[in-house]
Amino acid sequence: MQATLTELRRETGRIIRAVEHGAEVVLTEHGEPRLTLTAIKPVDRKAAAAALKAIGPVEFLPRK
């Protein structure tokens, strides 16, 4: 989906609802793409913990 910055100001609710339902919105200014709006995906804590365990022990350098 594409929208201008003016449309974002006028129709914020409609655009945000589209993003919440999975759409990616490219915001344009003077016909040029400027920003992309996407929904933040929730973190799967179990998968993140498993990925960290797979890395193995990590040694941190002492702070200076």
Biopython code that builds the backbone (N, CA, C, O; Angstrom):
import numpy as np
from Bio.PDB.StructureBuilder import StructureBuilder

atoms = [
    (1, "MET", "N", (0.847, -1.172, 0.000)),
    (1, "MET", "CA", (0.000, 0.000, 0.000)),
    (1, "MET", "C", (0.890, 1.232, 0.000)),
    (1, "MET", "O", (1.982, 1.216, 0.568)),
    (2, "GLN", "N", (0.434, 2.273, -0.623)),
    (2, "GLN", "CA", (1.198, 3.517, -0.684)),
    (2, "GLN", "C", (0.302, 4.665, -0.239)),
    (2, "GLN", "O", (-0.891, 4.681, -0.541)),
    (3, "ALA", "N", (0.879, 5.623, 0.479)),
    (3, "ALA", "CA", (0.128, 6.787, 0.938)),
    (3, "ALA", "C", (1.070, 7.982, 0.984)),
    (3, "ALA", "O", (2.278, 7.827, 1.165)),
    (4, "THR", "N", (0.512, 9.158, 0.820)),
    (4, "THR", "CA", (1.310, 10.374, 0.939)),
    (4, "THR", "C", (1.312, 10.814, 2.400)),
    (4, "THR", "O", (0.504, 10.346, 3.202)),
    (5, "LEU", "N", (2.220, 11.709, 2.732)),
    (5, "LEU", "CA", (2.254, 12.239, 4.092)),
    (5, "LEU", "C", (0.976, 13.004, 4.413)),
    (5, "LEU", "O", (0.512, 12.986, 5.553)),
    (6, "THR", "N", (0.407, 13.674, 3.421)),
    (6, "THR", "CA", (-0.861, 14.381, 3.616)),
    (6, "THR", "C", (-1.971, 13.385, 3.931)),
    (6, "THR", "O", (-2.782, 13.628, 4.826)),
    (7, "GLU", "N", (-2.020, 12.258, 3.201)),
    (7, "GLU", "CA", (-3.019, 11.234, 3.485)),
    (7, "GLU", "C", (-2.838, 10.665, 4.885)),
    (7, "GLU", "O", (-3.817, 10.374, 5.573)),
    (8, "LEU", "N", (-1.594, 10.506, 5.304)),
    (8, "LEU", "CA", (-1.337, 10.013, 6.656)),
    (8, "LEU", "C", (-1.913, 10.957, 7.695)),
    (8, "LEU", "O", (-2.520, 10.515, 8.671)),
    (9, "ARG", "N", (-1.727, 12.254, 7.494)),
    (9, "ARG", "CA", (-2.280, 13.231, 8.431)),
    (9, "ARG", "C", (-3.799, 13.195, 8.446)),
    (9, "ARG", "O", (-4.412, 13.283, 9.510)),
    (10, "ARG", "N", (-4.410, 13.066, 7.278)),
    (10, "ARG", "CA", (-5.871, 13.100, 7.170)),
    (10, "ARG", "C", (-6.534, 11.788, 7.572)),
    (10, "ARG", "O", (-7.620, 11.793, 8.152)),
    (11, "GLU", "N", (-5.889, 10.665, 7.267)),
    (11, "GLU", "CA", (-6.499, 9.350, 7.443)),
    (11, "GLU", "C", (-5.631, 8.426, 8.286)),
    (11, "GLU", "O", (-5.445, 7.257, 7.948)),
    (12, "THR", "N", (-5.105, 8.954, 9.383)),
    (12, "THR", "CA", (-4.202, 8.191, 10.234)),
    (12, "THR", "C", (-4.819, 6.869, 10.672)),
    (12, "THR", "O", (-4.175, 5.823, 10.583)),
    (13, "GLY", "N", (-6.056, 6.908, 11.142)),
    (13, "GLY", "CA", (-6.713, 5.698, 11.631)),
    (13, "GLY", "C", (-6.803, 4.601, 10.589)),
    (13, "GLY", "O", (-6.509, 3.441, 10.874)),
    (14, "ARG", "N", (-7.207, 4.963, 9.383)),
    (14, "ARG", "CA", (-7.343, 3.971, 8.305)),
    (14, "ARG", "C", (-5.998, 3.346, 7.962)),
    (14, "ARG", "O", (-5.905, 2.134, 7.768)),
    (15, "ILE", "N", (-4.959, 4.166, 7.888)),
    (15, "ILE", "CA", (-3.629, 3.673, 7.527)),
    (15, "ILE", "C", (-3.057, 2.794, 8.633)),
    (15, "ILE", "O", (-2.470, 1.748, 8.356)),
    (16, "ILE", "N", (-3.227, 3.213, 9.878)),
    (16, "ILE", "CA", (-2.720, 2.417, 10.997)),
    (16, "ILE", "C", (-3.450, 1.072, 11.066)),
    (16, "ILE", "O", (-2.823, 0.045, 11.326)),
    (17, "ARG", "N", (-4.761, 1.068, 10.838)),
    (17, "ARG", "CA", (-5.506, -0.201, 10.834)),
    (17, "ARG", "C", (-4.983, -1.139, 9.746)),
    (17, "ARG", "O", (-4.877, -2.346, 9.964)),
    (18, "ALA", "N", (-4.661, -0.591, 8.591)),
    (18, "ALA", "CA", (-4.110, -1.414, 7.508)),
    (18, "ALA", "C", (-2.787, -2.044, 7.925)),
    (18, "ALA", "O", (-2.541, -3.218, 7.649)),
    (19, "VAL", "N", (-1.936, -1.267, 8.588)),
    (19, "VAL", "CA", (-0.648, -1.787, 9.059)),
    (19, "VAL", "C", (-0.876, -2.861, 10.114)),
    (19, "VAL", "O", (-0.206, -3.894, 10.097)),
    (20, "GLU", "N", (-1.810, -2.636, 11.028)),
    (20, "GLU", "CA", (-2.103, -3.619, 12.072)),
    (20, "GLU", "C", (-2.623, -4.932, 11.488)),
    (20, "GLU", "O", (-2.462, -5.989, 12.099)),
    (21, "HIS", "N", (-3.240, -4.872, 10.316)),
    (21, "HIS", "CA", (-3.745, -6.078, 9.669)),
    (21, "HIS", "C", (-2.734, -6.680, 8.696)),
    (21, "HIS", "O", (-3.092, -7.532, 7.883)),
    (22, "GLY", "N", (-1.489, -6.252, 8.770)),
    (22, "GLY", "CA", (-0.422, -6.891, 8.007)),
    (22, "GLY", "C", (0.064, -6.157, 6.777)),
    (22, "GLY", "O", (1.005, -6.616, 6.130)),
    (23, "ALA", "N", (-0.542, -5.037, 6.431)),
    (23, "ALA", "CA", (-0.093, -4.305, 5.246)),
    (23, "ALA", "C", (1.201, -3.550, 5.545)),
    (23, "ALA", "O", (1.435, -3.114, 6.672)),
    (24, "GLU", "N", (2.012, -3.407, 4.544)),
    (24, "GLU", "CA", (3.202, -2.556, 4.638)),
    (24, "GLU", "C", (2.862, -1.286, 3.867)),
    (24, "GLU", "O", (2.466, -1.352, 2.704)),
    (25, "VAL", "N", (3.014, -0.142, 4.504)),
    (25, "VAL", "CA", (2.637, 1.128, 3.885)),
    (25, "VAL", "C", (3.897, 1.927, 3.581)),
    (25, "VAL", "O", (4.702, 2.193, 4.475)),
    (26, "VAL", "N", (4.065, 2.304, 2.329)),
    (26, "VAL", "CA", (5.173, 3.162, 1.916)),
    (26, "VAL", "C", (4.643, 4.594, 1.883)),
    (26, "VAL", "O", (3.703, 4.900, 1.149)),
    (27, "LEU", "N", (5.247, 5.457, 2.676)),
    (27, "LEU", "CA", (4.842, 6.860, 2.694)),
    (27, "LEU", "C", (5.692, 7.627, 1.697)),
    (27, "LEU", "O", (6.915, 7.494, 1.668)),
    (28, "THR", "N", (5.027, 8.431, 0.884)),
    (28, "THR", "CA", (5.743, 9.182, -0.140)),
    (28, "THR", "C", (5.606, 10.681, 0.114)),
    (28, "THR", "O", (4.655, 11.150, 0.739)),
    (29, "GLU", "N", (6.583, 11.400, -0.390)),
    (29, "GLU", "CA", (6.579, 12.868, -0.336)),
    (29, "GLU", "C", (7.003, 13.355, -1.715)),
    (29, "GLU", "O", (8.093, 13.033, -2.188)),
    (30, "HIS", "N", (6.145, 14.126, -2.349)),
    (30, "HIS", "CA", (6.388, 14.614, -3.714)),
    (30, "HIS", "C", (6.673, 13.461, -4.672)),
    (30, "HIS", "O", (7.508, 13.577, -5.570)),
    (31, "GLY", "N", (5.967, 12.342, -4.469)),
    (31, "GLY", "CA", (6.098, 11.190, -5.349)),
    (31, "GLY", "C", (7.277, 10.288, -5.066)),
    (31, "GLY", "O", (7.426, 9.254, -5.717)),
    (32, "GLU", "N", (8.120, 10.649, -4.112)),
    (32, "GLU", "CA", (9.304, 9.854, -3.779)),
    (32, "GLU", "C", (9.071, 9.085, -2.481)),
    (32, "GLU", "O", (8.585, 9.670, -1.513)),
    (33, "PRO", "N", (9.402, 7.793, -2.429)),
    (33, "PRO", "CA", (9.253, 7.030, -1.193)),
    (33, "PRO", "C", (10.159, 7.592, -0.096)),
    (33, "PRO", "O", (11.336, 7.860, -0.336)),
    (34, "ARG", "N", (9.611, 7.769, 1.103)),
    (34, "ARG", "CA", (10.378, 8.322, 2.223)),
    (34, "ARG", "C", (10.457, 7.374, 3.407)),
    (34, "ARG", "O", (11.522, 7.216, 4.004)),
    (35, "LEU", "N", (9.331, 6.736, 3.757)),
    (35, "LEU", "CA", (9.272, 5.890, 4.949)),
    (35, "LEU", "C", (8.454, 4.642, 4.662)),
    (35, "LEU", "O", (7.627, 4.619, 3.750)),
    (36, "THR", "N", (8.696, 3.612, 5.448)),
    (36, "THR", "CA", (7.883, 2.411, 5.384)),
    (36, "THR", "C", (7.322, 2.145, 6.766)),
    (36, "THR", "O", (8.061, 2.134, 7.750)),
    (37, "LEU", "N", (6.016, 1.930, 6.845)),
    (37, "LEU", "CA", (5.372, 1.583, 8.102)),
    (37, "LEU", "C", (5.074, 0.092, 8.094)),
    (37, "LEU", "O", (4.433, -0.418, 7.175)),
    (38, "THR", "N", (5.543, -0.601, 9.121)),
    (38, "THR", "CA", (5.247, -2.018, 9.290)),
    (38, "THR", "C", (4.922, -2.263, 10.758)),
    (38, "THR", "O", (5.373, -1.524, 11.633)),
    (39, "ALA", "N", (4.145, -3.295, 11.018)),
    (39, "ALA", "CA", (3.804, -3.640, 12.392)),
    (39, "ALA", "C", (5.011, -4.305, 13.063)),
    (39, "ALA", "O", (5.803, -4.988, 12.414)),
    (40, "ILE", "N", (5.131, -4.092, 14.358)),
    (40, "ILE", "CA", (6.185, -4.737, 15.141)),
    (40, "ILE", "C", (5.702, -6.133, 15.509)),
    (40, "ILE", "O", (4.603, -6.305, 16.036)),
    (41, "LYS", "N", (6.525, -7.111, 15.230)),
    (41, "LYS", "CA", (6.161, -8.491, 15.530)),
    (41, "LYS", "C", (6.552, -8.816, 16.970)),
    (41, "LYS", "O", (7.628, -8.425, 17.421)),
    (42, "PRO", "N", (5.689, -9.528, 17.693)),
    (42, "PRO", "CA", (6.032, -9.893, 19.068)),
    (42, "PRO", "C", (7.231, -10.838, 19.093)),
    (42, "PRO", "O", (7.443, -11.623, 18.169)),
    (43, "VAL", "N", (7.997, -10.747, 20.154)),
    (43, "VAL", "CA", (9.192, -11.571, 20.298)),
    (43, "VAL", "C", (8.797, -12.932, 20.861)),
    (43, "VAL", "O", (8.068, -13.017, 21.849)),
    (44, "ASP", "N", (9.277, -13.982, 20.232)),
    (44, "ASP", "CA", (9.084, -15.334, 20.750)),
    (44, "ASP", "C", (10.229, -15.601, 21.718)),
    (44, "ASP", "O", (11.341, -15.934, 21.308)),
    (45, "ARG", "N", (9.943, -15.451, 23.000)),
    (45, "ARG", "CA", (11.002, -15.550, 24.015)),
    (45, "ARG", "C", (11.656, -16.926, 24.049)),
    (45, "ARG", "O", (12.864, -17.027, 24.263)),
    (46, "LYS", "N", (10.888, -17.972, 23.843)),
    (46, "LYS", "CA", (11.468, -19.324, 23.865)),
    (46, "LYS", "C", (12.448, -19.507, 22.708)),
    (46, "LYS", "O", (13.522, -20.079, 22.891)),
    (47, "ALA", "N", (12.089, -19.029, 21.531)),
    (47, "ALA", "CA", (12.978, -19.145, 20.375)),
    (47, "ALA", "C", (14.235, -18.300, 20.571)),
    (47, "ALA", "O", (15.331, -18.717, 20.197)),
    (48, "ALA", "N", (14.075, -17.109, 21.161)),
    (48, "ALA", "CA", (15.230, -16.250, 21.420)),
    (48, "ALA", "C", (16.168, -16.907, 22.432)),
    (48, "ALA", "O", (17.386, -16.883, 22.255)),
    (49, "ALA", "N", (15.609, -17.490, 23.485)),
    (49, "ALA", "CA", (16.432, -18.169, 24.495)),
    (49, "ALA", "C", (17.155, -19.358, 23.884)),
    (49, "ALA", "O", (18.325, -19.591, 24.186)),
    (50, "ALA", "N", (16.474, -20.114, 23.028)),
    (50, "ALA", "CA", (17.108, -21.259, 22.365)),
    (50, "ALA", "C", (18.245, -20.806, 21.457)),
    (50, "ALA", "O", (19.288, -21.458, 21.396)),
    (51, "ALA", "N", (18.052, -19.696, 20.752)),
    (51, "ALA", "CA", (19.110, -19.180, 19.875)),
    (51, "ALA", "C", (20.324, -18.747, 20.690)),
    (51, "ALA", "O", (21.461, -18.978, 20.279)),
    (52, "LEU", "N", (20.091, -18.124, 21.834)),
    (52, "LEU", "CA", (21.214, -17.720, 22.688)),
    (52, "LEU", "C", (21.949, -18.933, 23.250)),
    (52, "LEU", "O", (23.178, -18.940, 23.321)),
    (53, "LYS", "N", (21.196, -19.960, 23.649)),
    (53, "LYS", "CA", (21.829, -21.182, 24.161)),
    (53, "LYS", "C", (22.658, -21.856, 23.079)),
    (53, "LYS", "O", (23.705, -22.433, 23.373)),
    (54, "ALA", "N", (22.204, -21.793, 21.832)),
    (54, "ALA", "CA", (22.918, -22.419, 20.720)),
    (54, "ALA", "C", (24.265, -21.747, 20.464)),
    (54, "ALA", "O", (25.203, -22.381, 19.982)),
    (55, "ILE", "N", (24.348, -20.467, 20.791)),
    (55, "ILE", "CA", (25.610, -19.742, 20.601)),
    (55, "ILE", "C", (26.675, -20.272, 21.544)),
    (55, "ILE", "O", (27.849, -20.349, 21.182)),
    (56, "GLY", "N", (26.270, -20.635, 22.741)),
    (56, "GLY", "CA", (27.204, -21.144, 23.740)),
    (56, "GLY", "C", (27.625, -20.031, 24.675)),
    (56, "GLY", "O", (27.136, -18.905, 24.584)),
    (57, "PRO", "N", (28.550, -20.363, 25.585)),
    (57, "PRO", "CA", (28.987, -19.360, 26.562)),
    (57, "PRO", "C", (29.641, -18.150, 25.877)),
    (57, "PRO", "O", (30.354, -18.286, 24.883)),
    (58, "VAL", "N", (29.387, -17.012, 26.419)),
    (58, "VAL", "CA", (29.944, -15.770, 25.870)),
    (58, "VAL", "C", (30.767, -15.097, 26.957)),
    (58, "VAL", "O", (30.314, -14.944, 28.091)),
    (59, "GLU", "N", (31.968, -14.702, 26.602)),
    (59, "GLU", "CA", (32.815, -13.985, 27.553)),
    (59, "GLU", "C", (32.777, -12.514, 27.206)),
    (59, "GLU", "O", (32.959, -12.125, 26.052)),
    (60, "PHE", "N", (32.538, -11.702, 28.221)),
    (60, "PHE", "CA", (32.497, -10.266, 28.027)),
    (60, "PHE", "C", (33.831, -9.670, 28.438)),
    (60, "PHE", "O", (34.414, -10.068, 29.446)),
    (61, "LEU", "N", (34.313, -8.711, 27.651)),
    (61, "LEU", "CA", (35.550, -8.022, 27.979)),
    (61, "LEU", "C", (35.288, -7.086, 29.159)),
    (61, "LEU", "O", (34.196, -6.532, 29.288)),
    (62, "PRO", "N", (36.280, -6.917, 30.006)),
    (62, "PRO", "CA", (36.083, -6.006, 31.135)),
    (62, "PRO", "C", (35.891, -4.574, 30.638)),
    (62, "PRO", "O", (36.450, -4.168, 29.619)),
    (63, "ARG", "N", (35.095, -3.830, 31.381)),
    (63, "ARG", "CA", (34.894, -2.429, 31.022)),
    (63, "ARG", "C", (36.116, -1.619, 31.363)),
    (63, "ARG", "O", (36.844, -1.928, 32.306)),
    (64, "LYS", "N", (36.335, -0.576, 30.585)),
    (64, "LYS", "CA", (37.491, 0.282, 30.835)),
    (64, "LYS", "C", (37.099, 1.422, 31.723)),
    (64, "LYS", "O", (37.935, 2.263, 32.053)),
]
sb = StructureBuilder()
sb.init_structure("model")
sb.init_model(0)
sb.init_chain("A")
sb.init_seg("    ")
for serial, (resi, resn, name, xyz) in enumerate(atoms, 1):
    if name == "N":
        sb.init_residue(resn, " ", resi, " ")
    sb.init_atom(name, np.array(xyz, "f"), 0.0, 1.0, " ", f" {name:<3s}", serial, name[0])
structure = sb.get_structure()
